[in-house]
């Protein structure tokens, strides 16, 4: 997809690395050298394929997948903590997990008080939640100086907390730092791509599966190119010509 112009460029039958590289290799190297950015999840295998196929392109880590690392880490700590609770409190924490996953700034006053009450009885979870919010602050940095300062504080707090799942997250962040830096500074993400993935899953479900890939691809391309905004753009273009 083109995440800037919100367009599906093609749909492939497989995402195996060797098949992806063979597909991209059919594009003349002169054209591939023009690609500036590639947005992707945190797959080292896919990164190696894209780096080989597009030598001049810089990799951008999709912000959703980066943020999900810390949400999964927080969930891991919650599950460990609640094992020590009585059945009633365990069920309460499980049913209230959305409060932990939401950004603090998006909670209502009532929800914030509920969250405070939860964290007061779970010190380890309170630390984990603080690390998650600190990471959000890092992702929302508005200047390079602020980004550097927030990252430094994040590293120090994770090292001090010494929670294995967050230490593992930090290792991944260090490996992908430049790609995450570009995600923050360029503002480019795979939001459109993930939205189209969801549409394709819905199409598969309402079709009860699709045996013929060519027909399936044609339906995906047809739907993607007939969204209301795209239809309106085409109508506007036709009216301008006439």
C-alpha positions in Angstrom: 0.0 0.0 0.0 0.9 3.7 -0.3 0.2 4.9 3.3 0.5 8.6 2.2 -2.1 8.6 -0.7 -4.0 5.7 1.0 -4.0 3.4 -2.0 -3.6 -0.4 -2.3 -0.9 -1.0 -4.9 -1.2 -4.8 -5.1 -2.2 -7.9 -3.2 0.1 -10.9 -3.1 -0.8 -14.5 -2.4 2.1 -15.0 0.0 4.3 -13.1 2.4 7.2 -15.6 2.4 10.5 -13.6 2.3 11.8 -15.3 -0.8 8.6 -14.7 -2.7 8.4 -11.1 -1.6 12.0 -10.5 -2.7 11.3 -12.1 -6.1 8.2 -9.9 -6.5 10.1 -6.7 -5.7 13.1 -7.7 -7.8 10.9 -7.6 -10.9 10.7 -3.8 -10.4 13.7 -2.1 -12.1 16.4 -1.1 -9.6 16.2 2.5 -10.9 12.6 2.7 -9.7 13.3 0.9 -6.4 16.1 3.4 -5.6 13.5 6.2 -5.6 11.7 4.7 -2.6 12.4 6.9 0.5 10.5 5.1 3.3 9.0 1.7 4.0 6.7 1.4 7.0 6.5 -2.1 8.6 6.0 -4.0 11.8 8.9 -5.1 13.9 9.9 -8.2 11.9 13.7 -8.6 11.4 13.1 -11.0 8.5 10.9 -8.5 6.6 13.4 -5.7 7.4 16.2 -7.7 5.8 14.0 -8.3 2.7 13.1 -4.7 2.3 16.6 -3.5 2.9 17.9 -5.8 0.2 15.1 -4.9 -2.3 15.1 -1.1 -1.6 18.7 -0.1 -0.8 18.0 3.7 -0.4 14.8 3.4 1.6 14.7 4.0 5.3 12.6 1.7 7.5 9.9 3.3 9.6 8.5 1.2 12.5 4.7 1.3 12.6 3.8 3.2 15.8 0.9 0.8 16.6 3.1 -2.3 16.7 5.7 -0.4 18.7 3.2 0.7 21.3 1.7 -2.8 21.4 5.0 -4.1 22.8 4.5 -2.1 26.0 0.8 -2.9 26.3 1.6 -6.6 26.1 4.3 -6.2 28.7 1.8 -4.4 31.0 -0.7 -7.2 30.5 2.0 -9.8 31.4 2.7 -8.0 34.7 -1.1 -7.7 35.4 -1.6 -11.4 34.9 1.3 -12.2 37.2 0.1 -9.8 39.9 -3.5 -10.9 39.9 -2.5 -14.5 40.5 -1.8 -13.5 44.1 -5.2 -12.0 44.7 -8.4 -13.5 46.0 -10.9 -14.7 43.4 -13.1 -11.6 43.7 -10.3 -9.2 43.3 -8.7 -11.2 40.5 -12.0 -11.1 38.5 -12.2 -7.3 39.2 -8.7 -6.7 37.8 -9.4 -8.9 34.8 -12.6 -7.0 33.9 -10.9 -3.7 34.5 -7.9 -4.3 32.3 -9.1 -1.8 29.7 -8.4 1.0 32.3 -4.7 0.0 32.3 -4.5 -0.2 28.5 -6.0 3.2 27.8 -3.8 6.3 27.8 -4.2 8.1 31.2 -5.1 11.3 29.5 -8.1 9.6 27.8 -9.7 8.4 31.1 -12.6 10.2 32.8 -12.1 11.5 36.4 -14.1 8.5 37.7 -11.9 6.1 35.7 -8.8 7.8 36.9 -9.9 7.3 40.5 -10.7 3.6 39.8 -7.3 3.2 38.3 -5.5 4.8 41.3 -7.4 2.4 43.6 -6.2 -0.6 41.5 -2.6 0.5 41.4 -2.5 1.2 45.1 -2.9 -2.5 45.9 -0.5 -3.6 43.3 2.9 -1.9 43.5 4.5 -3.9 40.7 1.6 -3.1 38.4 1.9 0.6 39.4 5.5 0.6 38.2 4.6 -1.2 35.0 1.8 1.3 34.3 4.2 4.2 34.8 6.6 2.7 32.3 3.8 2.3 29.8 2.8 6.0 30.2 6.4 7.1 30.0 6.7 5.2 26.7 3.6 7.0 25.4 5.3 10.3 26.4 8.3 9.3 24.4 6.2 8.5 21.3 4.5 11.8 21.6 7.7 13.9 21.7 7.4 17.1 19.7 11.0 18.0 19.3 14.3 16.1 18.8 15.5 17.4 22.2 12.4 16.3 24.0 12.6 12.9 22.2 16.2 12.4 23.4 15.3 13.4 27.0 12.2 11.2 27.2 14.2 8.2 25.8 16.9 8.7 28.3 14.4 8.8 31.2 12.6 5.7 29.8 15.9 3.7 29.7 16.8 4.7 33.2 13.4 3.9 34.6 13.2 0.5 32.9 16.7 -0.4 34.1 15.8 0.6 37.6 12.4 -1.2 37.6 14.2 -4.4 36.5 11.0 -6.1 35.2 12.0 -8.8 32.7 9.3 -8.2 30.2 10.0 -4.4 30.0 13.8 -5.1 29.8 13.0 -7.2 26.8 10.9 -4.4 25.3 13.8 -2.0 25.8 16.1 -4.4 23.9 13.7 -4.4 21.0 13.4 -0.6 21.1 17.2 -0.2 21.0 17.3 -2.5 18.0 14.7 -0.5 16.2 15.5 3.0 17.6 16.1 4.7 14.2 13.0 3.3 12.7 11.0 4.4 15.7 12.7 7.8 15.6 11.5 8.2 12.0 8.0 7.1 13.0 7.8 9.9 15.5 9.5 12.6 13.3 7.7 11.8 10.0 4.3 10.9 11.4 3.9 8.2 8.8 2.2 5.0 10.0 0.6 1.8 8.6 -2.8 2.9 9.9 -4.3 2.7 6.3 -2.7 -0.7 5.8 -4.0 -2.2 9.0 -7.5 -0.8 8.1 -7.4 -2.6 4.8 -6.2 -5.8 6.5 -9.4 -5.6 8.6 -11.5 -5.0 5.5 -10.0 -8.1 3.9 -10.7 -10.3 6.9 -14.3 -9.1 6.8 -14.5 -9.9 3.1 -13.1 -13.4 3.7 -15.6 -14.0 6.5 -18.7 -12.9 4.6 -17.5 -14.8 1.5 -17.1 -18.0 3.6 -13.5 -18.1 2.3 -12.2 -17.6 -1.2 -10.6 -20.4 -3.2 -9.6 -18.5 -6.2 -6.9 -15.9 -5.4 -7.2 -14.0 -8.6 -11.0 -13.4 -8.0 -10.3 -12.6 -4.4 -7.6 -10.0 -5.3 -9.9 -8.4 -7.8 -12.6 -8.0 -5.2 -10.2 -6.4 -2.8 -8.9 -4.0 -5.4 -12.5 -3.1 -6.5 -13.7 -2.4 -2.9 -10.5 -0.4 -2.1 -11.0 1.8 -5.1 -14.7 2.4 -4.6 -14.7 3.9 -1.1 -17.0 7.0 -0.8 -14.1 9.5 -0.7 -12.3 7.9 -3.7 -15.6 7.9 -5.7 -16.1 11.6 -4.8 -12.6 12.4 -6.0 -13.3 10.7 -9.3 -16.6 12.6 -9.7 -14.9 15.9 -8.9 -12.1 15.1 -11.4 -14.7 14.3 -14.1 -16.7 17.4 -13.5 -13.5 19.5 -13.7 -12.7 18.0 -17.1 -16.2 18.5 -18.5 
